């Protein structure tokens, strides 16, 4: 069922891309609505900073809007979109003279506070773990970090990662393997009892 829903979403995106290319701004607005959260999550995991993630997400969709006509095959939109987002992350990283990592996960503190089962101690531990994991992920080589974000957090298939980054599936698998291995080793050496995924 999930695969069916994904196929429906992709087909809907393709239709919206075609309409957007014909100058339908309403269709482009819907396209942004469909993909905004996913692109924001990629940027948030990359930087660990809400403001930077929002900035990169906005720049991504501005770039998408300006270059929408360059898409010849609408079926490649998903890969092209992720590629634009990753490129925007790289550009933003170059703009930053120093980066601060707070979390690699999206969090909604206000919502958590409203939950009846909210437990301050567990919430503190969760945020502390996220900050530590963010710092550890930051130490990885760029190519490994990007693959881990796409595979472990976005749930992309190796074929999709390979097409997005312009690498082979074996290269994507290798980068994931060595990236996770490095994460595991760093966590073990730190003496912390953390999940690396």
C-alpha distance (Angstrom), angle and dihedral (degrees) to the residues before:
residue distance angle dihedral
X1 . . .
X2 3.81 . .
X3 3.80 89.8 .
X4 3.79 89.7 50.6
X5 3.80 91.8 51.0
X6 3.80 89.9 48.1
X7 3.80 90.5 51.2
X8 3.81 90.2 49.6
X9 3.81 91.2 50.1
X10 3.80 91.7 49.0
X11 3.80 92.2 47.8
X12 3.80 89.8 48.8
X13 3.82 89.1 50.7
X14 3.79 91.0 51.6
X15 3.81 91.1 52.3
X16 3.80 90.8 48.6
X17 3.80 91.3 49.4
X18 3.79 90.9 53.2
X19 3.81 91.6 49.3
X20 3.81 91.4 45.4
X21 3.79 90.9 52.3
X22 3.79 87.2 56.9
X23 3.81 90.7 56.3
X24 3.82 100.2 -94.3
X25 3.82 102.0 148.0
X26 3.80 91.6 -179.5
X27 3.82 89.0 59.7
X28 3.80 90.0 49.0
X29 3.82 89.4 52.4
X30 3.80 89.0 54.5
X31 3.80 90.1 47.9
X32 3.79 90.4 54.0
X33 3.81 89.4 48.1
X34 3.81 90.9 53.7
X35 3.81 95.8 50.3
X36 3.81 106.1 25.5
X37 3.81 96.8 93.0
X38 3.81 94.3 46.9
X39 3.80 93.1 49.6
X40 3.80 90.8 44.2
X41 3.83 89.8 52.3
X42 3.81 91.2 51.6
X43 3.81 90.9 51.3
X44 3.81 91.9 44.2
X45 3.80 92.2 52.9
X46 3.80 89.6 45.7
X47 3.81 96.1 51.5
X48 3.81 104.7 16.0
X49 3.78 88.4 -140.7
X50 3.82 125.5 109.0
X51 3.81 96.2 -150.7
X52 3.79 94.0 49.2
X53 3.81 90.6 45.3
X54 3.81 91.2 52.3
X55 3.81 91.2 46.8
X56 3.80 92.5 50.3
X57 3.81 92.4 44.8
X58 3.80 91.8 52.0
X59 3.79 91.8 47.3
X60 3.78 89.8 48.3
X61 3.79 93.1 56.8
X62 3.80 92.6 42.8
X63 3.80 87.7 54.6
X64 3.81 90.6 45.6
X65 3.80 90.4 52.0
X66 3.80 92.6 48.5
X67 3.81 94.6 47.7
X68 3.80 101.9 33.5
X69 3.80 90.8 115.1
X70 3.81 90.3 62.2
X71 3.81 90.2 71.0
X72 3.79 105.9 97.1
X73 3.80 96.2 171.8
X74 3.82 112.6 42.9
X75 3.82 89.8 -160.5
X76 3.80 88.2 70.3
X77 3.82 92.4 56.7
X78 3.82 95.3 103.1
X79 3.80 93.6 54.3
X80 3.78 92.3 42.1
X81 3.83 90.7 50.6
X82 3.81 93.3 51.9
X83 3.81 89.9 46.8
X84 3.82 90.5 53.0
X85 3.82 89.9 48.4
X86 3.82 93.6 49.9
X87 3.82 90.4 47.5
X88 3.80 89.6 51.4
X89 3.81 89.2 50.7
X90 3.80 89.6 52.6
X91 3.79 91.9 48.9
X92 3.80 92.6 47.9
X93 3.79 90.8 48.4
X94 3.79 89.6 54.1
X95 3.81 88.9 51.5
X96 3.77 92.0 54.2
X97 3.79 115.2 83.2
X98 3.73 90.1 -167.2
X99 3.78 130.7 10.2
X100 3.80 130.5 -148.2
X101 3.78 119.9 -154.3
X102 3.78 118.1 -155.9
X103 3.79 103.5 159.0
X104 3.79 140.4 -12.8
X105 3.74 91.2 -150.6
X106 3.77 132.3 71.6
X107 3.79 110.1 -113.1
X108 3.75 133.6 -173.9
X109 3.80 104.4 -160.5
X110 3.80 95.0 176.8
X111 3.79 91.5 55.7
X112 3.79 91.9 47.1
X113 3.78 91.2 51.3
X114 3.78 90.1 54.3
X115 3.79 93.8 52.9
X116 3.79 113.5 105.8
X117 3.80 92.0 -135.8
X118 3.81 93.5 51.1
X119 3.82 110.2 143.5
X120 3.83 114.8 -168.5
X121 3.82 95.2 -156.3
X122 3.80 94.1 51.5
X123 3.79 90.8 44.0
X124 3.81 90.4 52.6
X125 3.82 90.7 49.4
X126 3.81 90.9 48.0
X127 3.80 92.9 51.9
X128 3.79 91.9 44.5
X129 3.82 90.5 51.6
X130 3.81 91.1 48.9
X131 3.80 91.5 51.2
X132 3.80 92.0 49.6
X133 3.81 91.7 47.0
X134 3.80 89.4 48.7
X135 3.79 90.9 53.4
X136 3.80 91.9 47.7
X137 3.81 93.0 47.9
X138 3.80 88.5 50.7
X139 3.82 90.6 61.5
X140 3.81 93.2 61.5
X141 3.80 122.2 99.5
X142 3.81 111.7 -91.7
X143 3.81 96.0 -110.3
X144 3.82 93.0 51.2
X145 3.80 93.3 46.1
X146 3.82 92.8 53.0
X147 3.83 93.3 49.4
X148 3.82 92.1 48.3
X149 3.80 91.2 51.2
X150 3.80 91.9 49.3
X151 3.81 96.3 43.9
X152 3.80 105.8 32.5
X153 3.80 100.0 33.5
X154 3.81 105.1 24.4
X155 3.80 94.6 37.2
X156 3.79 93.5 -133.9
X157 3.80 120.2 164.4
X158 3.80 120.1 -116.3
X159 3.80 89.2 -112.0
X160 3.80 90.1 55.8
X161 3.80 93.0 46.1
X162 3.79 91.0 48.8
X163 3.79 92.8 50.3
X164 3.80 92.7 45.6
X165 3.80 95.3 49.8
X166 3.80 97.2 34.6
X167 3.81 94.1 -119.5
X168 3.80 134.8 116.9
X169 3.81 121.8 -91.0
X170 3.81 89.3 -116.5
X171 3.80 90.3 54.9
X172 3.80 90.2 50.2
X173 3.82 90.6 49.9
X174 3.79 91.3 47.5
X175 3.82 92.7 50.9
X176 3.80 90.9 48.9
X177 3.80 92.2 48.1
X178 3.79 95.1 49.9
X179 3.81 92.3 40.3
X180 3.81 93.4 53.7
X181 3.79 90.2 42.5
X182 3.80 90.0 54.9
X183 3.80 91.5 46.8
X184 3.81 91.3 50.5
X185 3.81 92.4 48.1
X186 3.82 92.7 48.5
X187 3.80 91.7 48.8
X188 3.81 92.3 47.8
X189 3.81 91.9 47.8
X190 3.80 90.4 49.9
X191 3.81 90.8 58.1
X192 3.80 90.1 -130.5
X193 3.78 122.3 138.3
X194 3.80 98.5 -133.5
X195 3.76 137.2 144.8
X196 3.80 108.7 -122.8
X197 3.80 94.3 -155.3
